[in-house]
Amino acid sequence: VTSICSHEGENQIGYRTTENDFRCAAHGAEFDLKGAGKNKKGRKGIQVYSTELSGTKLRIKTTAV
């Protein structure tokens, strides 16, 4: 996923293992694993990219999922 929050553009998106989701530490916007907002501050969602792992190479596709 992008690390840039759609709420106010902060670069503070992090994964929460206990909730199995993403949260912006700056203002509390929350997002599910598909990037959809879970609360009012996260309503715009965030970009989630598809990836492909081949051996030790990780490929990130440039089009959002």
DRENPA-3360 file (N, C-alpha, C; in nm, 2 decimals, always signed):
BEGIN
1 = VTSICSHE = +0.08/-0.12/+0.00/+0.00/+0.00/+0.00/+0.09/+0.12/+0.00 ~ +0.03/+0.23/-0.04/+0.10/+0.36/-0.03/+0.12/+0.40/+0.12 ~ +0.22/+0.47/+0.14/+0.25/+0.52/+0.28/+0.19/+0.66/+0.30 ~ +0.13/+0.72/+0.20/+0.07/+0.85/+0.20/-0.08/+0.84/+0.23 ~ -0.12/+0.91/+0.33/-0.26/+0.91/+0.38/-0.34/+1.00/+0.29 ~ -0.46/+0.95/+0.25/-0.55/+1.03/+0.17/-0.62/+1.14/+0.25 ~ -0.61/+1.13/+0.38/-0.68/+1.23/+0.47/-0.61/+1.37/+0.46 ~ -0.48/+1.38/+0.48/-0.41/+1.51/+0.48/-0.27/+1.49/+0.42;
9 = GENQIGYR = -0.25/+1.38/+0.35/-0.12/+1.37/+0.28/+0.00/+1.33/+0.37 ~ -0.02/+1.29/+0.49/+0.09/+1.26/+0.58/+0.15/+1.13/+0.53 ~ +0.28/+1.11/+0.55/+0.35/+0.99/+0.52/+0.37/+0.91/+0.64 ~ +0.25/+0.86/+0.70/+0.25/+0.79/+0.82/+0.16/+0.66/+0.83 ~ +0.13/+0.61/+0.71/+0.05/+0.48/+0.71/+0.13/+0.37/+0.76 ~ +0.08/+0.29/+0.85/+0.14/+0.17/+0.90/+0.05/+0.06/+0.92 ~ +0.10/-0.06/+0.91/+0.02/-0.18/+0.93/+0.00/-0.21/+1.08 ~ -0.12/-0.25/+1.12/-0.14/-0.29/+1.26/-0.17/-0.44/+1.26;
17 = TTENDFRC = -0.09/-0.52/+1.32/-0.10/-0.66/+1.32/-0.22/-0.70/+1.40 ~ -0.25/-0.63/+1.51/-0.36/-0.67/+1.60/-0.49/-0.65/+1.53 ~ -0.50/-0.55/+1.45/-0.63/-0.52/+1.38/-0.63/-0.57/+1.24 ~ -0.52/-0.61/+1.18/-0.50/-0.66/+1.05/-0.55/-0.55/+0.95 ~ -0.51/-0.43/+0.97/-0.55/-0.32/+0.88/-0.43/-0.22/+0.88 ~ -0.46/-0.10/+0.82/-0.36/+0.01/+0.81/-0.42/+0.13/+0.88 ~ -0.33/+0.21/+0.94/-0.37/+0.33/+1.02/-0.27/+0.44/+1.00 ~ -0.32/+0.56/+0.98/-0.23/+0.68/+0.98/-0.21/+0.73/+1.12;
25 = AAHGAEFD = -0.08/+0.73/+1.16/-0.05/+0.77/+1.29/-0.07/+0.92/+1.31 ~ -0.08/+1.00/+1.21/-0.09/+1.15/+1.22/-0.23/+1.19/+1.27 ~ -0.34/+1.13/+1.21/-0.47/+1.17/+1.25/-0.57/+1.06/+1.27 ~ -0.53/+0.94/+1.26/-0.61/+0.82/+1.30/-0.70/+0.77/+1.18 ~ -0.67/+0.80/+1.06/-0.75/+0.74/+0.95/-0.72/+0.59/+0.94 ~ -0.82/+0.51/+0.92/-0.80/+0.37/+0.92/-0.85/+0.31/+0.78 ~ -0.78/+0.20/+0.74/-0.81/+0.14/+0.61/-0.80/-0.01/+0.62 ~ -0.89/-0.07/+0.54/-0.88/-0.22/+0.54/-0.77/-0.27/+0.45;
33 = LKGAGKNK = -0.75/-0.40/+0.43/-0.64/-0.45/+0.35/-0.66/-0.42/+0.20 ~ -0.78/-0.39/+0.16/-0.80/-0.35/+0.02/-0.79/-0.20/-0.01 ~ -0.76/-0.12/+0.10/-0.74/+0.02/+0.09/-0.87/+0.10/+0.12 ~ -0.98/+0.04/+0.14/-1.10/+0.11/+0.17/-1.10/+0.17/+0.31 ~ -1.16/+0.29/+0.32/-1.16/+0.36/+0.45/-1.25/+0.29/+0.55 ~ -1.21/+0.28/+0.67/-1.29/+0.22/+0.78/-1.35/+0.32/+0.87 ~ -1.31/+0.45/+0.86/-1.37/+0.55/+0.95/-1.38/+0.68/+0.86 ~ -1.43/+0.79/+0.92/-1.46/+0.91/+0.85/-1.33/+0.97/+0.79;
41 = KGRKGIQV = -1.22/+0.97/+0.87/-1.10/+1.03/+0.82/-1.04/+0.94/+0.70 ~ -1.07/+0.82/+0.70/-1.01/+0.73/+0.59/-1.11/+0.71/+0.47 ~ -1.22/+0.79/+0.47/-1.32/+0.76/+0.37/-1.27/+0.77/+0.22 ~ -1.16/+0.84/+0.19/-1.11/+0.84/+0.06/-1.04/+0.72/+0.02 ~ -1.00/+0.64/+0.11/-0.92/+0.52/+0.09/-0.78/+0.55/+0.05 ~ -0.70/+0.44/+0.04/-0.56/+0.45/+0.00/-0.53/+0.36/-0.12 ~ -0.42/+0.38/-0.19/-0.38/+0.29/-0.30/-0.32/+0.17/-0.25 ~ -0.36/+0.05/-0.31/-0.30/-0.08/-0.28/-0.25/-0.13/-0.41;
49 = YSTELSGT = -0.13/-0.17/-0.41/-0.06/-0.22/-0.54/-0.05/-0.37/-0.53 ~ -0.06/-0.43/-0.65/-0.03/-0.57/-0.66/+0.12/-0.60/-0.67 ~ +0.16/-0.71/-0.61/+0.30/-0.74/-0.61/+0.33/-0.88/-0.66 ~ +0.45/-0.91/-0.70/+0.48/-1.05/-0.74/+0.62/-1.07/-0.69 ~ +0.64/-1.18/-0.61/+0.77/-1.22/-0.56/+0.82/-1.34/-0.64 ~ +0.94/-1.32/-0.70/+1.01/-1.42/-0.78/+1.15/-1.44/-0.72 ~ +1.17/-1.55/-0.64/+1.30/-1.56/-0.57/+1.32/-1.45/-0.47 ~ +1.42/-1.37/-0.49/+1.45/-1.26/-0.40/+1.41/-1.13/-0.46;
57 = KLRIKTTA = +1.34/-1.13/-0.58/+1.30/-1.01/-0.65/+1.15/-0.98/-0.62 ~ +1.12/-0.86/-0.58/+0.98/-0.82/-0.55/+0.94/-0.72/-0.66 ~ +0.84/-0.75/-0.73/+0.79/-0.66/-0.84/+0.67/-0.59/-0.79 ~ +0.66/-0.46/-0.80/+0.54/-0.39/-0.76/+0.49/-0.33/-0.89 ~ +0.36/-0.36/-0.92/+0.30/-0.32/-1.04/+0.26/-0.17/-1.02 ~ +0.27/-0.09/-1.13/+0.25/+0.05/-1.12/+0.10/+0.09/-1.12 ~ +0.01/+0.00/-1.16/-0.13/+0.03/-1.16/-0.19/-0.01/-1.03 ~ -0.27/+0.07/-0.97/-0.33/+0.03/-0.84/-0.44/-0.07/-0.86;
65 = V = -0.45/-0.15/-0.76/-0.56/-0.26/-0.76/-0.69/-0.20/-0.71;
% end
